[in-house]
Amino acid sequence: MSNWCVEYWKVDKRPEGSHAQMREQLKYVKPKFEDISRRYFSDYLSATRYANSLFDSGNYHTNIVKG
């Protein structure tokens, strides 16, 4: 049985303009080690569901790591 780790960190949103205006594309900023939260799962499917739910909320970036 393998373990899967979901790493996630908060992404700050910049409220600019109205919802109809095009926003500047966000650039990836590597988080500091201490800002990364982790949660472990026993199967890949559960890990991806959790990561997708965090990412879809719009507040977090996620990364799934086997380990």
MOPAC internal coordinates of N, CA, C and O (Angstrom, degrees):
PM7 1SCF
backbone

  N    0.0000 0     0.00 0     0.00 0    0    0    0
  C    1.4538 1     0.00 0     0.00 0    1    0    0
  C    1.5273 1   108.14 1     0.00 0    2    1    0
  O    1.2310 1   120.66 1   -48.76 1    3    2    1
  N    1.3259 1   116.34 1   131.24 1    3    2    1
  C    1.4593 1   119.93 1  -179.96 1    5    3    2
  C    1.5259 1   109.97 1  -105.20 1    6    5    3
  O    1.2310 1   121.24 1   -27.13 1    7    6    5
  N    1.2983 1   115.24 1   152.87 1    7    6    5
  C    1.4545 1   121.15 1   178.05 1    9    7    6
  C    1.5151 1   109.70 1  -103.25 1   10    9    7
  O    1.2310 1   121.03 1   -32.25 1   11   10    9
  N    1.3108 1   115.64 1   147.75 1   11   10    9
  C    1.4590 1   122.37 1   179.03 1   13   11   10
  C    1.5262 1   108.29 1  -124.09 1   14   13   11
  O    1.2310 1   120.98 1   -43.17 1   15   14   13
  N    1.3093 1   115.72 1   136.83 1   15   14   13
  C    1.4584 1   122.07 1  -178.68 1   17   15   14
  C    1.5262 1   109.27 1  -115.12 1   18   17   15
  O    1.2310 1   121.03 1   -52.91 1   19   18   17
  N    1.3216 1   115.63 1   127.09 1   19   18   17
  C    1.4652 1   120.50 1   173.52 1   21   19   18
  C    1.5208 1   107.03 1  -100.06 1   22   21   19
  O    1.2310 1   121.15 1   -62.66 1   23   22   21
  N    1.3324 1   115.41 1   117.34 1   23   22   21
  C    1.4571 1   121.28 1   175.13 1   25   23   22
  C    1.5207 1   106.91 1   -99.03 1   26   25   23
  O    1.2310 1   120.42 1   -45.79 1   27   26   25
  N    1.3129 1   116.81 1   134.21 1   27   26   25
  C    1.4655 1   119.33 1   179.99 1   29   27   26
  C    1.5228 1   110.00 1  -144.83 1   30   29   27
  O    1.2310 1   121.70 1   -31.21 1   31   30   29
  N    1.3181 1   114.35 1   148.79 1   31   30   29
  C    1.4629 1   120.74 1  -179.75 1   33   31   30
  C    1.5165 1   108.99 1  -145.30 1   34   33   31
  O    1.2310 1   121.63 1   -30.30 1   35   34   33
  N    1.3200 1   114.48 1   149.70 1   35   34   33
  C    1.4625 1   122.33 1  -176.24 1   37   35   34
  C    1.5227 1   110.30 1   -72.94 1   38   37   35
  O    1.2310 1   121.40 1   -39.50 1   39   38   37
  N    1.3289 1   114.93 1   140.50 1   39   38   37
  C    1.4560 1   122.14 1   177.45 1   41   39   38
  C    1.5162 1   107.67 1  -116.67 1   42   41   39
  O    1.2310 1   120.40 1   -54.93 1   43   42   41
  N    1.3137 1   116.83 1   125.07 1   43   42   41
  C    1.4587 1   120.67 1   178.98 1   45   43   42
  C    1.5159 1   110.03 1   -77.62 1   46   45   43
  O    1.2310 1   121.32 1   -45.62 1   47   46   45
  N    1.3343 1   115.08 1   134.38 1   47   46   45
  C    1.4574 1   120.54 1   176.58 1   49   47   46
  C    1.5135 1   108.44 1   -95.61 1   50   49   47
  O    1.2310 1   121.43 1   -32.88 1   51   50   49
  N    1.3140 1   114.88 1   147.12 1   51   50   49
  C    1.4621 1   120.02 1   175.82 1   53   51   50
  C    1.5205 1   107.94 1  -111.21 1   54   53   51
  O    1.2310 1   119.73 1   -72.71 1   55   54   53
  N    1.3278 1   118.13 1   107.29 1   55   54   53
  C    1.4689 1   119.10 1   179.60 1   57   55   54
  C    1.5346 1   110.00 1   -74.27 1   58   57   55
  O    1.2310 1   120.90 1   -69.97 1   59   58   57
  N    1.3135 1   115.88 1   110.03 1   59   58   57
  C    1.4583 1   121.11 1   179.81 1   61   59   58
  C    1.5158 1   108.91 1  -132.17 1   62   61   59
  O    1.2310 1   120.43 1   -51.27 1   63   62   61
  N    1.3108 1   116.79 1   128.73 1   63   62   61
  C    1.4521 1   121.53 1   175.14 1   65   63   62
  C    1.5214 1   112.75 1    67.10 1   66   65   63
  O    1.2310 1   121.60 1    12.95 1   67   66   65
  N    1.3202 1   114.55 1  -167.05 1   67   66   65
  C    1.4620 1   120.12 1   179.26 1   69   67   66
  C    1.5210 1   109.87 1   -92.52 1   70   69   67
  O    1.2310 1   120.81 1    -4.19 1   71   70   69
  N    1.3312 1   116.06 1   175.81 1   71   70   69
  C    1.4563 1   120.05 1  -178.74 1   73   71   70
  C    1.5265 1   111.99 1   -67.50 1   74   73   71
  O    1.2310 1   119.90 1   158.65 1   75   74   73
  N    1.3288 1   117.79 1   -21.35 1   75   74   73
  C    1.4591 1   121.19 1  -177.95 1   77   75   74
  C    1.5312 1   112.74 1   -85.59 1   78   77   75
  O    1.2310 1   120.27 1   166.45 1   79   78   77
  N    1.3095 1   117.10 1   -13.55 1   79   78   77
  C    1.4626 1   119.37 1  -178.88 1   81   79   78
  C    1.5215 1   110.44 1   -85.92 1   82   81   79
  O    1.2310 1   121.21 1   -34.94 1   83   82   81
  N    1.3003 1   115.30 1   145.06 1   83   82   81
  C    1.4642 1   121.04 1   178.80 1   85   83   82
  C    1.5195 1   109.49 1   -71.87 1   86   85   83
  O    1.2310 1   120.53 1   -49.12 1   87   86   85
  N    1.3054 1   116.59 1   130.88 1   87   86   85
  C    1.4596 1   121.09 1   176.77 1   89   87   86
  C    1.5129 1   110.19 1   -93.21 1   90   89   87
  O    1.2310 1   121.23 1   -23.56 1   91   90   89
  N    1.2979 1   115.25 1   156.44 1   91   90   89
  C    1.4573 1   119.99 1   174.53 1   93   91   90
  C    1.5203 1   108.28 1   -66.61 1   94   93   91
  O    1.2310 1   120.46 1   -40.34 1   95   94   93
  N    1.3234 1   116.73 1   139.66 1   95   94   93
  C    1.4541 1   120.77 1   178.58 1   97   95   94
  C    1.5240 1   109.92 1   -64.15 1   98   97   95
  O    1.2310 1   120.82 1   -46.45 1   99   98   97
  N    1.3224 1   116.03 1   133.55 1   99   98   97
  C    1.4576 1   120.17 1   178.36 1  101   99   98
  C    1.5163 1   110.05 1   -74.01 1  102  101   99
  O    1.2310 1   120.75 1   -39.40 1  103  102  101
  N    1.2856 1   116.17 1   140.60 1  103  102  101
  C    1.4535 1   121.77 1   177.44 1  105  103  102
  C    1.5251 1   108.78 1   -99.35 1  106  105  103
  O    1.2310 1   120.99 1   -34.78 1  107  106  105
  N    1.3231 1   115.72 1   145.22 1  107  106  105
  C    1.4558 1   120.60 1   179.76 1  109  107  106
  C    1.5221 1   109.79 1   -70.54 1  110  109  107
  O    1.2310 1   121.40 1   -53.08 1  111  110  109
  N    1.3101 1   114.93 1   126.92 1  111  110  109
  C    1.4606 1   121.20 1   176.39 1  113  111  110
  C    1.5218 1   106.87 1  -118.97 1  114  113  111
  O    1.2310 1   120.63 1   -60.96 1  115  114  113
  N    1.3191 1   116.39 1   119.04 1  115  114  113
  C    1.4609 1   120.25 1  -178.97 1  117  115  114
  C    1.5275 1   109.37 1   -64.96 1  118  117  115
  O    1.2310 1   120.10 1   -53.62 1  119  118  117
  N    1.3441 1   117.41 1   126.38 1  119  118  117
  C    1.4641 1   119.81 1  -178.48 1  121  119  118
  C    1.5245 1   112.00 1   -75.91 1  122  121  119
  O    1.2310 1   121.26 1   -21.90 1  123  122  121
  N    1.3063 1   115.20 1   158.10 1  123  122  121
  C    1.4646 1   120.04 1   173.77 1  125  123  122
  C    1.5238 1   108.10 1   -71.80 1  126  125  123
  O    1.2310 1   120.60 1   -28.81 1  127  126  125
  N    1.3022 1   116.45 1   151.19 1  127  126  125
  C    1.4663 1   121.82 1  -177.22 1  129  127  126
  C    1.5287 1   111.61 1   -56.10 1  130  129  127
  O    1.2310 1   120.39 1   139.61 1  131  130  129
  N    1.3272 1   116.85 1   -40.39 1  131  130  129
  C    1.4688 1   119.91 1  -176.94 1  133  131  130
  C    1.5337 1   113.00 1   -74.22 1  134  133  131
  O    1.2310 1   119.81 1   167.14 1  135  134  133
  N    1.3427 1   117.97 1   -12.86 1  135  134  133
  C    1.4642 1   121.13 1   178.77 1  137  135  134
  C    1.5303 1   112.66 1   -89.66 1  138  137  135
  O    1.2310 1   120.14 1   172.93 1  139  138  137
  N    1.3232 1   117.33 1    -7.07 1  139  138  137
  C    1.4650 1   121.32 1  -178.10 1  141  139  138
  C    1.5274 1   109.76 1   -89.08 1  142  141  139
  O    1.2310 1   121.13 1   -54.27 1  143  142  141
  N    1.3357 1   115.43 1   125.73 1  143  142  141
  C    1.4678 1   121.03 1   174.46 1  145  143  142
  C    1.5178 1   107.71 1   -97.85 1  146  145  143
  O    1.2310 1   120.65 1   -25.34 1  147  146  145
  N    1.3223 1   116.35 1   154.66 1  147  146  145
  C    1.4553 1   120.78 1  -177.58 1  149  147  146
  C    1.5305 1   110.85 1  -134.70 1  150  149  147
  O    1.2310 1   121.59 1   -34.14 1  151  150  149
  N    1.3302 1   114.57 1   145.86 1  151  150  149
  C    1.4597 1   121.14 1   174.19 1  153  151  150
  C    1.5192 1   107.29 1  -141.14 1  154  153  151
  O    1.2310 1   120.67 1   -43.35 1  155  154  153
  N    1.3182 1   116.32 1   136.65 1  155  154  153
  C    1.4623 1   121.75 1  -174.47 1  157  155  154
  C    1.5310 1   111.25 1  -106.05 1  158  157  155
  O    1.2310 1   121.41 1   -35.67 1  159  158  157
  N    1.3388 1   114.90 1   144.33 1  159  158  157
  C    1.4655 1   122.36 1   179.70 1  161  159  158
  C    1.5216 1   108.97 1  -133.97 1  162  161  159
  O    1.2310 1   120.79 1   -25.98 1  163  162  161
  N    1.3240 1   116.09 1   154.02 1  163  162  161
  C    1.4664 1   120.32 1  -179.25 1  165  163  162
  C    1.5224 1   112.16 1   -87.96 1  166  165  163
  O    1.2310 1   119.50 1   162.61 1  167  166  165
  N    1.3427 1   118.55 1   -17.39 1  167  166  165
  C    1.4666 1   120.11 1   178.18 1  169  167  166
  C    1.5276 1   110.92 1  -135.70 1  170  169  167
  O    1.2310 1   121.61 1   -26.63 1  171  170  169
  N    1.3201 1   114.53 1   153.37 1  171  170  169
  C    1.4623 1   122.43 1  -174.83 1  173  171  170
  C    1.5325 1   112.07 1   -65.12 1  174  173  171
  O    1.2310 1   120.06 1   141.44 1  175  174  173
  N    1.3172 1   117.50 1   -38.56 1  175  174  173
  C    1.4622 1   121.18 1  -177.89 1  177  175  174
  C    1.5299 1   111.34 1   -60.87 1  178  177  175
  O    1.2310 1   120.05 1   135.08 1  179  178  177
  N    1.3155 1   117.51 1   -44.92 1  179  178  177
  C    1.4733 1   120.81 1   178.20 1  181  179  178
  C    1.5205 1   111.08 1   -64.53 1  182  181  179
  O    1.2310 1   120.89 1   140.81 1  183  182  181
  N    1.3149 1   115.91 1   -39.19 1  183  182  181
  C    1.4675 1   119.94 1   179.61 1  185  183  182
  C    1.5250 1   111.03 1   -64.29 1  186  185  183
  O    1.2310 1   120.09 1   136.71 1  187  186  185
  N    1.3278 1   117.42 1   -43.29 1  187  186  185
  C    1.4666 1   119.69 1   179.97 1  189  187  186
  C    1.5252 1   111.91 1   -68.67 1  190  189  187
  O    1.2310 1   120.00 1   143.14 1  191  190  189
  N    1.3131 1   117.61 1   -36.86 1  191  190  189
  C    1.4779 1   119.96 1   176.35 1  193  191  190
  C    1.5224 1   110.86 1   -60.74 1  194  193  191
  O    1.2310 1   120.88 1   134.34 1  195  194  193
  N    1.3173 1   115.92 1   -45.66 1  195  194  193
  C    1.4605 1   120.64 1  -179.65 1  197  195  194
  C    1.5290 1   110.72 1   -65.27 1  198  197  195
  O    1.2310 1   120.25 1   135.35 1  199  198  197
  N    1.3320 1   117.14 1   -44.65 1  199  198  197
  C    1.4633 1   120.93 1  -179.98 1  201  199  198
  C    1.5297 1   111.14 1   -63.35 1  202  201  199
  O    1.2310 1   120.33 1   137.98 1  203  202  201
  N    1.3114 1   116.98 1   -42.02 1  203  202  201
  C    1.4683 1   120.26 1   179.19 1  205  203  202
  C    1.5196 1   111.70 1   -65.43 1  206  205  203
  O    1.2310 1   119.98 1   141.42 1  207  206  205
  N    1.3259 1   117.65 1   -38.58 1  207  206  205
  C    1.4626 1   119.50 1   179.86 1  209  207  206
  C    1.5330 1   111.12 1   -66.17 1  210  209  207
  O    1.2310 1   120.42 1   142.09 1  211  210  209
  N    1.3286 1   116.81 1   -37.91 1  211  210  209
  C    1.4648 1   119.68 1   176.55 1  213  211  210
  C    1.5272 1   111.19 1   -67.21 1  214  213  211
  O    1.2310 1   120.79 1   134.73 1  215  214  213
  N    1.3279 1   116.09 1   -45.27 1  215  214  213
  C    1.4569 1   120.57 1  -178.44 1  217  215  214
  C    1.5281 1   111.14 1   -65.19 1  218  217  215
  O    1.2310 1   120.30 1   139.45 1  219  218  217
  N    1.3344 1   117.03 1   -40.55 1  219  218  217
  C    1.4630 1   121.42 1  -179.15 1  221  219  218
  C    1.5285 1   112.77 1   -67.22 1  222  221  219
  O    1.2310 1   120.17 1   158.01 1  223  222  221
  N    1.3188 1   117.28 1   -21.99 1  223  222  221
  C    1.4676 1   119.71 1   177.14 1  225  223  222
  C    1.5238 1   110.65 1   -67.92 1  226  225  223
  O    1.2310 1   120.61 1   159.76 1  227  226  225
  N    1.3295 1   116.44 1   -20.24 1  227  226  225
  C    1.4575 1   120.82 1   177.53 1  229  227  226
  C    1.5093 1   114.10 1    85.72 1  230  229  227
  O    1.2310 1   119.86 1  -178.08 1  231  230  229
  N    1.3133 1   117.87 1     1.92 1  231  230  229
  C    1.4595 1   120.80 1  -176.59 1  233  231  230
  C    1.5183 1   113.71 1  -107.38 1  234  233  231
  O    1.2310 1   120.15 1   169.93 1  235  234  233
  N    1.3399 1   117.31 1   -10.07 1  235  234  233
  C    1.4591 1   120.22 1  -173.62 1  237  235  234
  C    1.5188 1   112.07 1  -135.03 1  238  237  235
  O    1.2310 1   120.64 1   -31.25 1  239  238  237
  N    1.3087 1   116.38 1   148.75 1  239  238  237
  C    1.4546 1   123.60 1   164.95 1  241  239  238
  C    1.5126 1   106.29 1  -102.55 1  242  241  239
  O    1.2310 1   120.65 1   -32.98 1  243  242  241
  N    1.3328 1   116.36 1   147.02 1  243  242  241
  C    1.4596 1   120.35 1  -175.69 1  245  243  242
  C    1.5178 1   111.30 1  -130.94 1  246  245  243
  O    1.2310 1   121.51 1   -20.19 1  247  246  245
  N    1.3189 1   114.72 1   159.81 1  247  246  245
  C    1.4556 1   122.90 1   176.51 1  249  247  246
  C    1.5120 1   107.33 1  -148.58 1  250  249  247
  O    1.2310 1   120.24 1   -47.88 1  251  250  249
  N    1.3427 1   117.16 1   132.12 1  251  250  249
  C    1.4593 1   121.33 1   178.86 1  253  251  250
  C    1.5195 1   108.29 1  -106.03 1  254  253  251
  O    1.2310 1   121.05 1   -50.95 1  255  254  253
  N    1.3360 1   115.59 1   129.05 1  255  254  253
  C    1.4504 1   121.63 1  -176.72 1  257  255  254
  C    1.5278 1   109.00 1  -126.40 1  258  257  255
  O    1.2310 1   120.78 1   -45.36 1  259  258  257
  N    1.3364 1   116.11 1   134.64 1  259  258  257
  C    1.4558 1   119.88 1   175.31 1  261  259  258
  C    1.5225 1   108.20 1   -86.08 1  262  261  259
  O    1.2310 1   121.15 1   -48.81 1  263  262  261
  N    1.3169 1   115.40 1   131.19 1  263  262  261
  C    1.4591 1   115.78 1   179.38 1  265  263  262
  C    1.4506 1   115.57 1  -179.19 1  266  265  263
  O    1.2310 1   120.10 1   180.00 1  267  266  265

